[in-house]
Amino acid sequence: MPRGVMLTKMLLLISGLLLSLSLFASEEGSEQSLEATAAAPVETVHGLSLYDSPELPEGFAYFPHVNPLAPKGGSITHTAVGGSFDSTNPFIIRGTPATGILQIYDTLMASNPGEPFSLYGLLAKGVRLDPERQWIEFDLREEARFQDGEPVTAYDVVFSFDLLREQGNPFYASYYAGVERVIALNEHQVRFEFNDTESRELPLIVAQLPILPRHYWEPRDFSSPTLAAHPGSGPYRISEVDPGRRIVYLRDDNYWGKGLPVNVGRYNIDRVVYEYYRDRDIAWEAFKAGLTDFRIDARAATWAIGYDFPAYREGLIKRITVPDVNPSMMQAFVFNLREEKFQDPRVREALSLTFDFPWLNTNIFYNTYARTESFFQNSEMEAVGKPSEEELALLEPFRDELLASHRSERLFTDTLPMEQPVELRERLRRALDLLSEAGYRVEDGELVNAEGRPLSLEVLLYDSGLERVVQPMLRNMARLGIQTSLRIVDINQYLNRVRDYDYDMVISHFPQSNNPGNEQRDYWTSAAAEAPQSRNRMALAHPAVDALVEQLIRADDRESLDTITQALDRVLRWGFYVIPHYHSGETRIAVWDKFGYPEPFPAYAMDLDAWWVDTEREAALQRRHRGR
């Protein structure tokens, strides 16, 4: 991103020129597009689904899981742990964006939490998808408005797409790579034309594009962080910005879309607050004191024994467990493959053996977790057993490259989950054997390579709460003669070091849906390996992985998607690019008892937007807090 003022202005002028040319072309192209549509009319529909038809019929009144009569009012205060924020622009690479900021924006279509991947009209009242998947068109609602009263038009859609792809986080260029161009056919019709007609997910991806106001951003420097309360078109608007401490959103009483079927019974809470805490222990004390009233409890010890305090005993706090229906997220220590010392898979495998999960689970986690082994854990996409004939057919064209990178045929022959020693002593013995094979030896208590350089490793964190997970592993590494250290820095320094690839090992997350798609490019591919702020933190660049990701994106049925993903999972796991952590199979939530929510929860997401506040209970809790 440009840093000098003159360069920034130049880029803005160039982007403005490109926008003008795009809009000019759209006026000329609209006649051609309309002629093509007239020649071969495509049905206008109310929803999209990845493989089948959407479950809800045209004219549905509201999502099945919501309470359409849910009361409005009240407030919810969330905990934001990890330091601070310095920007209300979440779309750029610079700055640390405020939590919750995306709720000020509407998208063209909205997802139904009760379906795996179906979308229904939000800003768009109708949609047409070319049977050959060469284009998709959206009809915008004439009544749609930004929060400053300006109408939402097709030109805002074109502007938003071009702005995000050209000046936004590099993720967007990758995510929207299959789009050739976007054309405003007229003020309320917009067309996306595709250069990738094989990605079934791409039409749904562009339907989730957040729409930014052209009239607001065009004269401003989009690439620089800002703390302005800029307008969106969504159900909430920015109300209060206290940098690094809190951000407050208010429900917009004039929200143009509050009566739409995708919104009825949702966005009920008037005031949404995110309070920032540098340390999760301080955040926990704030919750117990009633300073925050909603938390996702990620610490097993707290959930097991931490709720023995007066408010919980009095029944003023509720605990809720929500089963995970999506694949369990891979959380892991990630090796930085840019470092020469991590190039050898035997070194990575050896280091992974020092993570003693059974000890952690027994002594720290109260046996509440299971070890994560797959990048698609607990789904049909997880690789299990020996590779199938279909998987081998996908892997065989890359046999030479895979044998060279993995230094083993196990990928083609062995079963998953992989067999590893259970006892720590045996694990460390196996680790030392692998390190010896990789050319290391112990000299005066230090593990050194053939040139006599010691093997060293630093884990970089911004959350001290994870120190208890890291330190036992580092102690085990030290027993092998490895020089280890742990560095805990503030969130801004952490982000700067990650952006500069200045780390040996960090903790990263790879959340997966039941329908993985374009986001996989940002996780694993060569193009993302050196892209600033991509999720490919390990800098993985492998032709087999690149090819499998593209095949995954283009899968035209569920069986093919599962097979390709299993092959990808197998390549990633036998490459030992990460040290997997653990998962619980459920989300643990604690709340002060003032909320109502529809039960049962929808099948594929909890949908906090469908919750509401009992204002009488809220007032009673406020009196209690004041009276202490």
Buried (B, 14 or more C-beta within 10 A) or exposed (E): BBEEEEEBEEBBEEBEEEBEEBBEEBEEBBEEBBEBBEEEEBEEBBBBBBBEEBEBEEEBEBBBBBBEEBEBBBBBBBBBBBBBBBBBBBBBBBBBBBBBBBBBBBBBBBBBBBBBBBBBBBBBBBBBBBEEBBBBBBBBBEEBBBBEEBBBBBBBBBBBBBBBBBBBBBBBBBBBBBBEBBBBBBEBBBBBBBEBBBBBBBBBBBBBBBBBBBBBBBEEBBBBBBBEBBBBBBBBBBBEBEBBEBBBBBBBEEBBBBEBBBBBBBBBBBBBBBBBBBBBBEBBEBBBEBBBBBBEBBBBEBBEEBBEEEBBEEEBBEEBEBEBBBBBBBBBBBBBBBBEBBEBBBBBBBBBBBBBBEEBBEEBBEEBBBBBBBBBBBBBBBBBEEBBEBBBEBBEEBBEEBEEBBBBEBBBEBEBEEEEEEEBEEBBEBBBEBBBBBEBBEEEEBBBBEEEEBBBBBBBBBBEBBEBBBEBBBEBBBBBBBBBEBBBBEBBBBBEBBEEBEBBBBBBEBEBBBBBBBBBBBBBBBBBBEBBBBBBBBBBBBEBBBBBBBBBBBBEEBEBBBBBBBBBBBBBBBBBBBBBBBBBEEBBBBBBBBBBBBEEBBEBBBBBBBBBBBBEBBEBBEEBEEEE
